Amino acid sequence: MTPIAVTIAGSDSGGGAGIQADLKTFAALRVYGASVVTALTAQNTLGVQAIHDVPADFVAAQIDSVFADLDVKAVKIGMLSQVATIEAVADGLRRHARGIPIVLDPVMVATSGDRLISEDAVDALRRLLLPLADLVTPNLPETGTLIGAATPTSENDAVAQGRRLLALGVRAVLVKGGHGEGGESVDHLLCADGTLRRFAAPRIDTRNTHGTGCTLSAAVAAGLARGRPLVDAVAEAKRYLTAALQAADTVPVGRGHGPVHHFHALWT
């Protein structure tokens, strides 16, 4: 049977990140994608012009609807900008997603630099969703924000901060190194059982990086939906994103930070 994953995230009207990037990633990796929209953004490759939050009760209704009918095998969580939304998602997952892998991408700032989450929502994210997640996938600035520290500036710092995140009750953390320096983009996977894995790939010289975080976490969720072990799902997702970045310049979109090429294996 076709594996099903659901993304709980915001809509990007420009199509490069959020719900749109997640669904493209699921489709590219042969997973059927369902969605729960948490916010609408007026957004393009130049930035985020406006955000309209979906009422929390309607977010809950979408979750109930999806899980009442679909045999969901993995959950990916993205943009949750308000406390009420986070509460609704946490309640919905406790009702419906026990035993289903949950990947939480703590989206805080868009590639353009626009903030996507309120200050009080960060605390709610820590308290309510981190303990429910099987994997949290923060980039370097998000890692620091989640533990109230400065952005890590070295691999050792990234690993140390990842361990502090594990102490908050998370089962596994993937600290993404895309915001780092050097010729390689290095991600570190830390698990509660003590496992530490390093995933490195060449840093791609392109400005078309919009939606990279969404794409990587969605790719991990797709792998989990297909029954892959976590380490394998992360490794496969890293390879998929690297290839999507390498092909990003073949599909120029917009005048700012364009998207990665989600369907690079099918057409250029």
Backbone as CSV, one residue per row, in Angstrom:
resi,resn,N_x,N_y,N_z,CA_x,CA_y,CA_z,C_x,C_y,C_z
1,MET,0.831,-1.197,0.000,0.000,0.000,0.000,0.868,1.250,0.000
2,THR,0.352,2.321,-0.576,1.082,3.579,-0.621,1.191,4.172,0.779
3,PRO,2.402,4.463,1.252,2.535,5.068,2.577,1.996,6.501,2.561
4,ILE,1.440,6.919,3.695,0.847,8.245,3.821,1.566,9.018,4.914
5,ALA,1.915,10.264,4.619,2.469,11.182,5.618,1.626,12.441,5.615
6,VAL,1.514,13.078,6.764,0.768,14.331,6.850,1.704,15.439,7.314
7,THR,1.603,16.582,6.666,2.344,17.760,7.081,1.405,18.718,7.783
8,ILE,1.823,19.201,8.936,1.080,20.183,9.721,1.926,21.442,9.711
9,ALA,1.569,22.404,8.867,2.474,23.527,8.635,1.738,24.681,7.969
10,GLY,2.482,25.751,7.702,1.927,26.924,7.046,2.030,26.827,5.541
11,SER,1.183,27.582,4.860,1.185,27.626,3.397,2.093,28.746,2.908
12,ASP,2.916,28.445,1.924,3.777,29.434,1.271,3.191,29.728,-0.105
13,SER,2.643,30.931,-0.285,2.001,31.259,-1.563,2.981,31.231,-2.723
14,GLY,4.278,31.377,-2.436,5.282,31.306,-3.491,5.656,29.889,-3.874
15,GLY,5.211,28.913,-3.094,5.384,27.508,-3.458,6.713,26.884,-3.104
16,GLY,7.621,27.613,-2.459,8.950,27.066,-2.241,9.181,26.416,-0.898
17,ALA,8.356,26.746,0.095,8.550,26.234,1.444,7.211,25.787,2.011
18,GLY,7.204,25.468,3.312,5.956,25.144,3.986,5.240,23.933,3.403
19,ILE,3.917,24.000,3.486,3.063,22.909,3.000,3.428,22.508,1.577
20,GLN,3.653,23.510,0.725,3.923,23.216,-0.687,5.220,22.418,-0.850
21,ALA,6.267,22.827,-0.142,7.532,22.094,-0.233,7.387,20.688,0.333
22,ASP,6.646,20.559,1.421,6.467,19.243,2.038,5.747,18.281,1.099
23,LEU,4.658,18.744,0.491,3.895,17.872,-0.400,4.702,17.492,-1.638
24,LYS,5.494,18.442,-2.163,6.353,18.112,-3.302,7.376,17.051,-2.906
25,THR,7.951,17.217,-1.715,8.945,16.251,-1.243,8.324,14.877,-1.065
26,PHE,7.166,14.817,-0.414,6.486,13.526,-0.248,6.262,12.863,-1.607
27,ALA,5.748,13.637,-2.564,5.451,13.068,-3.881,6.712,12.577,-4.574
28,ALA,7.790,13.362,-4.487,9.041,12.968,-5.133,9.594,11.679,-4.547
29,LEU,9.307,11.442,-3.266,9.824,10.257,-2.589,8.780,9.138,-2.474
30,ARG,7.728,9.239,-3.300,6.730,8.186,-3.452,5.915,7.947,-2.188
31,VAL,5.563,9.044,-1.542,4.702,8.996,-0.367,3.503,9.894,-0.625
32,TYR,2.319,9.416,-0.271,1.113,10.224,-0.436,1.075,11.263,0.679
33,GLY,0.861,12.518,0.301,0.880,13.593,1.272,-0.494,14.146,1.591
34,ALA,-0.827,14.196,2.882,-2.004,14.915,3.368,-1.514,16.159,4.099
35,SER,-2.424,17.093,4.394,-1.971,18.349,4.995,-2.968,18.917,5.981
36,VAL,-2.416,19.617,6.974,-3.171,20.413,7.935,-2.549,21.804,7.895
37,VAL,-3.298,22.781,7.415,-2.768,24.136,7.239,-2.923,24.915,8.538
38,THR,-1.815,25.424,9.061,-1.828,26.161,10.325,-1.815,27.675,10.130
39,ALA,-1.359,28.126,8.979,-1.288,29.562,8.705,-1.187,29.772,7.208
40,LEU,-1.647,30.912,6.747,-1.483,31.322,5.357,-0.466,32.453,5.336
41,THR,0.493,32.363,4.445,1.445,33.460,4.299,1.321,34.062,2.907
42,ALA,1.419,35.392,2.858,1.618,36.088,1.590,3.129,36.164,1.436
43,GLN,3.678,35.342,0.584,5.118,35.110,0.571,5.592,34.845,-0.849
44,ASN,6.801,35.301,-1.147,7.441,34.991,-2.416,8.926,34.814,-2.171
45,THR,9.727,34.808,-3.214,11.155,34.575,-3.024,11.860,35.765,-2.390
46,LEU,11.189,36.907,-2.314,11.787,38.112,-1.730,11.503,38.258,-0.241
47,GLY,10.467,37.584,0.260,10.163,37.703,1.675,8.729,37.356,1.998
48,VAL,8.387,37.580,3.267,7.036,37.318,3.767,6.357,38.665,3.979
49,GLN,5.272,38.887,3.243,4.584,40.169,3.321,3.466,40.178,4.356
50,ALA,2.847,39.038,4.650,1.762,38.980,5.628,1.546,37.545,6.066
51,ILE,1.020,37.386,7.296,0.692,36.069,7.849,-0.732,36.111,8.384
52,HIS,-1.526,35.130,8.022,-2.896,34.990,8.534,-2.995,33.635,9.213
53,ASP,-3.135,33.630,10.534,-3.193,32.380,11.278,-4.561,31.722,11.141
54,VAL,-4.557,30.425,10.930,-5.789,29.654,10.883,-6.285,29.483,12.323
55,PRO,-7.569,29.695,12.604,-8.076,29.511,13.974,-7.746,28.130,14.516
56,ALA,-7.386,28.093,15.793,-6.927,26.843,16.401,-7.975,25.732,16.327
57,ASP,-9.254,26.093,16.455,-10.275,25.049,16.395,-10.383,24.444,15.002
58,PHE,-10.070,25.237,13.981,-10.104,24.694,12.620,-8.870,23.836,12.344
59,VAL,-7.726,24.196,12.951,-6.545,23.325,12.869,-6.884,21.966,13.481
60,ALA,-7.536,21.983,14.639,-7.932,20.734,15.299,-8.894,19.921,14.429
61,ALA,-9.825,20.624,13.774,-10.782,19.933,12.910,-10.084,19.242,11.739
62,GLN,-9.070,19.900,11.169,-8.316,19.283,10.072,-7.600,18.030,10.552
63,ILE,-6.976,18.101,11.731,-6.271,16.934,12.274,-7.236,15.781,12.472
64,ASP,-8.376,16.073,13.080,-9.376,15.026,13.313,-9.835,14.404,11.993
65,SER,-10.038,15.243,10.977,-10.523,14.765,9.695,-9.517,13.841,9.026
66,VAL,-8.251,14.251,9.002,-7.219,13.447,8.346,-7.067,12.099,9.028
67,PHE,-6.940,12.102,10.355,-6.675,10.849,11.066,-7.894,9.947,11.162
68,ALA,-9.095,10.522,11.011,-10.308,9.698,11.050,-10.416,8.791,9.832
69,ASP,-9.726,9.139,8.752,-9.904,8.402,7.497,-8.617,7.802,6.950
70,LEU,-7.496,8.502,7.100,-6.250,8.080,6.463,-5.363,7.303,7.432
71,ASP,-4.689,6.291,6.897,-3.767,5.465,7.685,-2.388,6.134,7.665
72,VAL,-2.233,7.147,8.494,-1.021,7.966,8.494,0.142,7.185,9.095
73,LYS,1.281,7.206,8.390,2.472,6.490,8.826,3.568,7.408,9.357
74,ALA,3.444,8.717,9.148,4.423,9.670,9.683,3.810,11.054,9.682
75,VAL,4.273,11.886,10.629,3.808,13.263,10.760,5.000,14.189,10.675
76,LYS,4.882,15.232,9.870,5.886,16.294,9.829,5.224,17.588,10.297
77,ILE,5.840,18.285,11.242,5.310,19.539,11.765,6.243,20.670,11.369
78,GLY,5.665,21.746,10.826,6.446,22.908,10.439,5.996,24.149,11.176
79,MET,5.618,25.179,10.444,5.322,26.489,11.023,4.105,26.463,11.941
80,LEU,4.334,26.802,13.201,3.283,26.975,14.201,3.564,28.300,14.887
81,SER,2.843,29.338,14.512,3.249,30.689,14.916,2.631,31.173,16.212
82,GLN,1.560,30.513,16.702,0.828,30.999,17.868,0.669,29.905,18.920
83,VAL,0.547,30.332,20.183,0.406,29.373,21.282,-0.836,28.509,21.105
84,ALA,-1.960,29.119,20.746,-3.201,28.351,20.601,-3.062,27.272,19.533
85,THR,-2.342,27.566,18.464,-2.123,26.579,17.407,-1.285,25.417,17.925
86,ILE,-0.242,25.727,18.665,0.620,24.684,19.227,-0.174,23.798,20.177
87,GLU,-1.022,24.403,20.991,-1.853,23.624,21.905,-2.797,22.698,21.150
88,ALA,-3.396,23.200,20.066,-4.318,22.387,19.270,-3.591,21.220,18.609
89,VAL,-2.392,21.471,18.102,-1.619,20.406,17.456,-1.192,19.361,18.481
90,ALA,-0.710,19.799,19.629,-0.292,18.851,20.670,-1.462,17.985,21.106
91,ASP,-2.622,18.607,21.316,-3.816,17.832,21.707,-4.199,16.829,20.627
92,GLY,-4.157,17.280,19.362,-4.523,16.401,18.260,-3.583,15.221,18.126
93,LEU,-2.298,15.455,18.305,-1.337,14.360,18.199,-1.484,13.377,19.344
94,ARG,-1.782,13.877,20.533,-2.014,12.962,21.656,-3.246,12.092,21.414
95,ARG,-4.240,12.648,20.711,-5.447,11.866,20.419,-5.220,10.815,19.345
96,HIS,-4.435,11.177,18.339,-4.421,10.365,17.122,-3.085,9.718,16.748
97,ALA,-1.976,10.244,17.230,-0.681,9.864,16.640,0.205,9.035,17.556
98,ARG,-0.357,8.392,18.539,0.459,7.538,19.400,1.054,6.388,18.582
99,GLY,2.371,6.243,18.676,3.046,5.186,17.928,3.407,5.551,16.505
100,ILE,3.032,6.758,16.059,3.357,7.215,14.703,4.562,8.153,14.789
101,PRO,5.597,7.959,13.962,6.765,8.842,14.016,6.383,10.297,13.750
102,ILE,6.907,11.197,14.598,6.636,12.629,14.472,7.962,13.362,14.280
103,VAL,8.068,14.107,13.194,9.244,14.929,12.897,8.846,16.385,13.077
104,LEU,9.511,17.078,13.985,9.212,18.473,14.271,10.322,19.370,13.742
105,ASP,9.977,20.220,12.794,10.909,21.234,12.289,10.504,22.560,12.935
106,PRO,11.254,23.043,13.915,10.845,24.233,14.670,11.087,25.521,13.883
107,VAL,10.254,25.754,12.888,10.426,26.889,11.976,10.243,28.197,12.738
108,MET,11.246,29.047,12.682,11.182,30.328,13.393,11.407,31.523,12.490
109,VAL,12.299,31.382,11.511,12.643,32.490,10.624,12.721,31.970,9.198
110,ALA,12.115,32.695,8.252,12.180,32.311,6.843,13.574,32.576,6.286
111,THR,13.871,31.993,5.129,15.154,32.227,4.467,15.400,33.714,4.250
112,SER,14.325,34.464,4.035,14.437,35.910,3.804,14.787,36.682,5.065
113,GLY,14.709,36.026,6.230,14.966,36.701,7.492,13.718,37.107,8.247
114,ASP,12.544,36.899,7.666,11.292,37.271,8.317,10.941,36.267,9.416
115,ARG,10.572,36.800,10.596,10.224,35.943,11.727,8.841,35.333,11.527
116,LEU,8.700,34.032,11.862,7.468,33.301,11.593,6.797,32.767,12.856
117,ILE,7.292,33.129,14.035,6.733,32.601,15.276,6.805,33.685,16.343
118,SER,5.776,33.755,17.183,5.771,34.740,18.264,6.700,34.274,19.389
119,GLU,7.160,35.219,20.212,8.093,34.894,21.291,7.489,33.897,22.282
120,ASP,6.219,34.109,22.673,5.619,33.208,23.652,5.366,31.817,23.081
121,ALA,5.268,31.729,21.747,5.055,30.419,21.128,6.298,29.533,21.229
122,VAL,7.486,30.130,21.327,8.710,29.330,21.453,8.670,28.510,22.738
123,ASP,8.229,29.130,23.819,8.133,28.400,25.092,7.096,27.291,25.010
124,ALA,5.958,27.571,24.363,4.926,26.544,24.198,5.446,25.379,23.361
125,LEU,6.252,25.689,22.361,6.855,24.650,21.525,7.730,23.731,22.377
126,ARG,8.547,24.334,23.232,9.408,23.545,24.114,8.580,22.635,25.025
127,ARG,7.567,23.200,25.654,6.816,22.477,26.686,5.899,21.401,26.118
128,LEU,5.248,21.719,25.005,4.157,20.877,24.525,4.523,19.938,23.388
129,LEU,5.426,20.378,22.514,5.689,19.564,21.317,7.024,18.821,21.343
130,LEU,8.049,19.402,21.958,9.323,18.686,21.988,9.186,17.295,22.618
131,PRO,8.438,17.151,23.723,8.324,15.805,24.312,7.542,14.806,23.451
132,LEU,6.762,15.300,22.490,5.986,14.405,21.630,6.766,13.963,20.396
133,ALA,7.840,14.669,20.086,8.538,14.453,18.822,9.512,13.275,18.909
134,ASP,9.545,12.500,17.832,10.563,11.462,17.705,11.861,12.049,17.165
135,LEU,11.749,13.123,16.399,12.921,13.809,15.864,12.614,15.295,15.763
136,VAL,13.539,16.126,16.244,13.459,17.575,16.081,14.608,17.994,15.172
137,THR,14.335,18.887,14.202,15.330,19.210,13.172,15.632,20.711,13.129
138,PRO,16.218,21.282,14.179,16.528,22.718,14.164,17.782,23.030,13.356
139,ASN,17.787,24.213,12.738,19.050,24.696,12.177,19.864,25.291,13.326
140,LEU,21.027,25.836,13.025,21.908,26.308,14.091,21.285,27.436,14.924
141,PRO,20.713,28.500,14.303,20.078,29.532,15.127,18.907,28.997,15.941
142,GLU,18.111,28.109,15.366,16.965,27.550,16.090,17.412,26.692,17.265
143,THR,18.519,25.991,17.105,19.047,25.176,18.197,19.363,26.049,19.400
144,GLY,20.064,27.153,19.148,20.388,28.067,20.236,19.151,28.657,20.873
145,THR,18.188,29.065,20.061,16.963,29.677,20.580,16.189,28.707,21.469
146,LEU,16.113,27.456,21.077,15.326,26.479,21.837,15.880,26.226,23.231
147,ILE,17.184,26.402,23.408,17.768,26.174,24.741,18.191,27.483,25.399
148,GLY,17.847,28.615,24.776,18.183,29.904,25.363,19.660,30.212,25.342
149,ALA,20.333,29.843,24.255,21.777,30.046,24.135,22.097,30.733,22.819
150,ALA,23.353,31.118,22.660,23.804,31.720,21.409,23.860,30.659,20.313
151,THR,23.820,31.106,19.066,23.929,30.185,17.931,25.269,29.458,17.975
152,PRO,25.293,28.131,17.877,26.565,27.410,17.885,27.429,27.795,16.688
153,THR,28.720,27.897,16.919,29.641,28.342,15.868,30.645,27.276,15.460
154,SER,30.554,26.108,16.046,31.450,25.006,15.685,30.679,23.702,15.776
155,GLU,31.266,22.651,15.227,30.610,21.350,15.313,30.488,20.889,16.762
156,ASN,31.515,21.154,17.560,31.450,20.765,18.968,30.319,21.489,19.685
157,ASP,30.156,22.778,19.378,29.058,23.540,19.978,27.705,22.965,19.560
158,ALA,27.584,22.622,18.279,26.325,22.080,17.771,25.964,20.782,18.483
159,VAL,26.941,19.917,18.680,26.689,18.649,19.368,26.319,18.891,20.827
160,ALA,27.026,19.806,21.475,26.743,20.096,22.880,25.330,20.644,23.052
161,GLN,24.921,21.539,22.155,23.574,22.090,22.250,22.521,21.033,21.890
162,GLY,22.859,20.150,20.973,21.941,19.054,20.654,21.691,18.175,21.868
163,ARG,22.743,17.931,22.660,22.573,17.132,23.875,21.682,17.847,24.887
164,ARG,21.774,19.156,24.948,20.900,19.907,25.850,19.437,19.816,25.400
165,LEU,19.226,19.741,24.098,17.864,19.553,23.599,17.331,18.173,23.966
166,LEU,18.174,17.166,23.886,17.755,15.825,24.280,17.274,15.815,25.735
167,ALA,17.924,16.626,26.552,17.572,16.674,27.970,16.171,17.235,28.203
168,LEU,15.595,17.892,27.185,14.242,18.425,27.304,13.179,17.364,27.009
169,GLY,13.606,16.143,26.714,12.659,15.060,26.519,12.503,14.600,25.086
170,VAL,13.305,15.133,24.182,13.237,14.734,22.781,13.941,13.389,22.600
171,ARG,13.411,12.547,21.716,14.018,11.242,21.487,15.249,11.322,20.590
172,ALA,15.245,12.269,19.649,16.393,12.440,18.758,16.396,13.868,18.222
173,VAL,17.587,14.381,17.944,17.760,15.736,17.427,18.666,15.675,16.208
174,LEU,18.272,16.350,15.147,19.140,16.527,13.988,19.479,18.008,13.904
175,VAL,20.690,18.364,14.339,21.140,19.749,14.282,21.687,19.996,12.880
176,LYS,20.995,20.842,12.129,21.338,21.060,10.726,22.396,22.155,10.593
177,GLY,23.381,21.907,9.748,24.502,22.828,9.624,24.474,23.727,8.415
178,GLY,23.320,23.872,7.780,23.249,24.688,6.572,23.625,26.133,6.783
179,HIS,23.461,26.656,8.007,23.811,28.045,8.306,25.267,28.193,8.733
180,GLY,26.009,27.095,8.708,27.406,27.149,9.128,28.331,27.652,8.024
181,GLU,29.612,27.542,8.275,30.632,27.978,7.331,31.415,26.772,6.832
182,GLY,32.263,27.024,5.821,33.134,25.967,5.326,32.605,25.297,4.080
183,GLY,33.396,24.396,3.543,33.061,23.743,2.284,32.037,22.642,2.400
184,GLU,31.729,22.227,3.632,30.742,21.173,3.830,29.584,21.680,4.682
185,SER,28.401,21.156,4.390,27.245,21.352,5.252,27.121,20.095,6.100
186,VAL,27.290,20.259,7.417,27.368,19.103,8.311,26.179,19.099,9.263
187,ASP,25.451,17.992,9.270,24.342,17.792,10.195,24.746,16.731,11.218
188,HIS,24.265,16.893,12.447,24.568,15.924,13.504,23.276,15.334,14.051
189,LEU,23.186,14.016,14.033,22.034,13.308,14.586,22.421,12.754,15.949
190,LEU,21.695,13.193,16.982,21.920,12.731,18.338,20.652,12.042,18.827
191,CYS,20.807,10.846,19.384,19.654,10.085,19.860,19.756,9.883,21.370
192,ALA,18.610,9.672,21.992,18.559,9.524,23.436,19.344,8.304,23.915
193,ASP,19.559,7.320,23.030,20.319,6.132,23.422,21.830,6.343,23.343
194,GLY,22.253,7.571,23.038,23.672,7.888,22.967,24.253,7.880,21.567
195,THR,23.474,7.460,20.587,23.942,7.432,19.201,24.261,8.839,18.707
196,LEU,25.410,8.990,18.057,25.796,10.254,17.429,26.290,9.945,16.026
197,ARG,25.633,10.553,15.021,26.031,10.347,13.636,26.256,11.695,12.969
198,ARG,27.286,11.762,12.144,27.639,12.978,11.412,27.327,12.770,9.938
199,PHE,26.565,13.708,9.344,26.215,13.629,7.926,26.767,14.876,7.234
200,ALA,27.689,14.675,6.323,28.323,15.801,5.631,28.064,15.719,4.139
201,ALA,27.908,16.891,3.529,27.739,16.985,2.074,28.383,18.283,1.619
202,PRO,28.837,18.338,0.368,29.423,19.588,-0.122,28.422,20.735,-0.026
203,ARG,28.909,21.905,0.391,28.053,23.083,0.448,27.839,23.590,-0.983
204,ILE,26.576,23.699,-1.401,26.257,24.062,-2.777,26.227,25.580,-2.919
205,ASP,26.908,26.083,-3.934,26.964,27.527,-4.177,25.739,27.952,-4.985
206,THR,24.662,28.269,-4.295,23.434,28.734,-4.934,22.687,29.631,-3.961
207,ARG,21.971,30.612,-4.496,21.129,31.425,-3.617,19.717,30.836,-3.521
208,ASN,19.464,29.784,-4.295,18.135,29.176,-4.317,18.024,28.128,-3.212
209,THR,17.890,28.621,-1.990,17.859,27.767,-0.803,16.533,27.870,-0.049
210,HIS,15.534,28.503,-0.659,14.252,28.676,0.014,13.585,27.316,0.241
211,GLY,13.222,27.041,1.491,12.539,25.795,1.799,13.444,24.609,2.073
212,THR,14.741,24.845,2.282,15.650,23.717,2.513,15.304,22.970,3.795
213,GLY,15.015,23.722,4.870,14.693,23.066,6.138,13.412,22.263,6.055
214,CYS,12.402,22.848,5.428,11.130,22.131,5.242,11.354,20.856,4.445
215,THR,12.129,20.976,3.386,12.361,19.847,2.488,13.092,18.717,3.185
216,LEU,14.123,19.041,3.961,14.883,17.988,4.636,14.020,17.256,5.651
217,SER,13.287,17.995,6.481,12.464,17.334,7.498,11.336,16.528,6.860
218,ALA,10.760,17.038,5.762,9.722,16.280,5.061,10.296,15.008,4.451
219,ALA,11.526,15.079,3.962,12.157,13.895,3.384,12.420,12.836,4.455
220,VAL,12.812,13.273,5.644,12.992,12.325,6.745,11.653,11.669,7.082
221,ALA,10.597,12.483,7.176,9.260,11.939,7.474,8.824,10.950,6.405
222,ALA,9.135,11.251,5.149,8.783,10.328,4.065,9.495,8.994,4.242
223,GLY,10.772,9.042,4.596,11.504,7.808,4.836,10.916,6.999,5.978
224,LEU,10.543,7.688,7.061,9.932,6.995,8.202,8.581,6.396,7.811
225,ALA,7.828,7.120,6.975,6.531,6.601,6.516,6.706,5.331,5.704
226,ARG,7.826,5.216,5.039,8.111,4.025,4.233,8.767,2.922,5.054
227,GLY,8.884,3.137,6.363,9.398,2.108,7.250,10.898,2.078,7.411
228,ARG,11.586,3.140,6.972,13.035,3.168,7.092,13.451,3.465,8.528
229,PRO,14.514,2.852,9.037,15.050,3.228,10.350,15.473,4.701,10.336
230,LEU,15.489,5.341,11.495,15.746,6.772,11.564,17.073,7.160,10.918
231,VAL,18.142,6.455,11.229,19.457,6.817,10.671,19.426,6.735,9.151
232,ASP,18.814,5.706,8.609,18.724,5.565,7.157,17.845,6.656,6.554
233,ALA,16.730,6.985,7.231,15.840,8.029,6.724,16.557,9.368,6.669
234,VAL,17.372,9.661,7.673,18.127,10.922,7.684,19.179,10.926,6.579
235,ALA,19.902,9.833,6.422,20.937,9.760,5.380,20.328,9.933,3.994
236,GLU,19.202,9.270,3.751,18.544,9.376,2.448,17.999,10.787,2.228
237,ALA,17.480,11.407,3.274,16.961,12.771,3.160,18.086,13.757,2.860
238,LYS,19.229,13.568,3.473,20.386,14.437,3.229,20.819,14.331,1.764
239,ARG,20.846,13.122,1.237,21.227,12.946,-0.169,20.198,13.587,-1.090
240,TYR,18.929,13.431,-0.767,17.869,14.018,-1.591,17.984,15.539,-1.612
241,LEU,18.161,16.162,-0.449,18.255,17.623,-0.395,19.492,18.120,-1.127
242,THR,20.606,17.434,-0.978,21.829,17.856,-1.664,21.623,17.858,-3.173
243,ALA,20.984,16.824,-3.698,20.705,16.764,-5.128,19.721,17.851,-5.550
244,ALA,18.735,18.134,-4.697,17.756,19.185,-5.003,18.416,20.561,-5.023
245,LEU,19.401,20.765,-4.163,20.164,22.027,-4.165,21.067,22.117,-5.395
246,GLN,21.693,21.004,-5.749,22.571,21.002,-6.921,21.811,21.349,-8.196
247,ALA,20.525,20.988,-8.240,19.706,21.236,-9.428,18.884,22.517,-9.328
248,ALA,19.010,23.239,-8.207,18.133,24.384,-7.966,18.250,25.466,-9.034
249,ASP,19.444,25.694,-9.547,19.629,26.769,-10.526,19.070,26.420,-11.897
250,THR,18.683,25.159,-12.106,18.121,24.778,-13.408,16.652,25.170,-13.524
251,VAL,16.036,25.536,-12.393,14.636,25.958,-12.406,14.540,27.316,-11.696
252,PRO,14.963,28.390,-12.376,14.948,29.705,-11.732,13.519,30.182,-11.475
253,VAL,13.256,30.551,-10.236,11.932,31.019,-9.831,12.098,32.299,-9.021
254,GLY,11.471,33.389,-9.463,11.481,34.628,-8.706,12.796,35.385,-8.781
255,ARG,12.828,36.511,-8.053,13.986,37.414,-8.091,14.797,37.392,-6.794
256,GLY,14.422,36.526,-5.853,15.136,36.445,-4.587,15.704,35.061,-4.367
257,HIS,15.468,34.529,-3.163,15.912,33.170,-2.849,14.884,32.180,-3.405
258,GLY,15.223,31.573,-4.520,14.313,30.626,-5.147,14.316,29.289,-4.437
259,PRO,13.422,28.387,-4.830,13.315,27.082,-4.177,14.340,26.088,-4.691
260,VAL,14.509,25.013,-3.935,15.278,23.877,-4.430,14.418,23.145,-5.459
261,HIS,15.050,22.262,-6.223,14.329,21.537,-7.264,13.883,20.188,-6.709
262,HIS,12.647,20.137,-6.228,12.155,18.924,-5.581,12.069,17.733,-6.531
263,PHE,11.839,18.002,-7.802,11.645,16.913,-8.750,12.852,16.756,-9.687
264,HIS,14.042,16.953,-9.128,15.265,16.892,-9.926,15.476,15.518,-10.564
265,ALA,14.956,14.472,-9.940,15.133,13.130,-10.507,14.205,12.867,-11.678
266,LEU,13.203,13.718,-11.875,12.206,13.499,-12.922,12.386,14.427,-14.112
267,TRP,12.765,15.695,-13.867,12.924,16.633,-14.970,13.790,17.814,-14.561
268,THR,14.452,18.418,-15.537,15.266,19.621,-15.297,14.972,20.616,-16.415
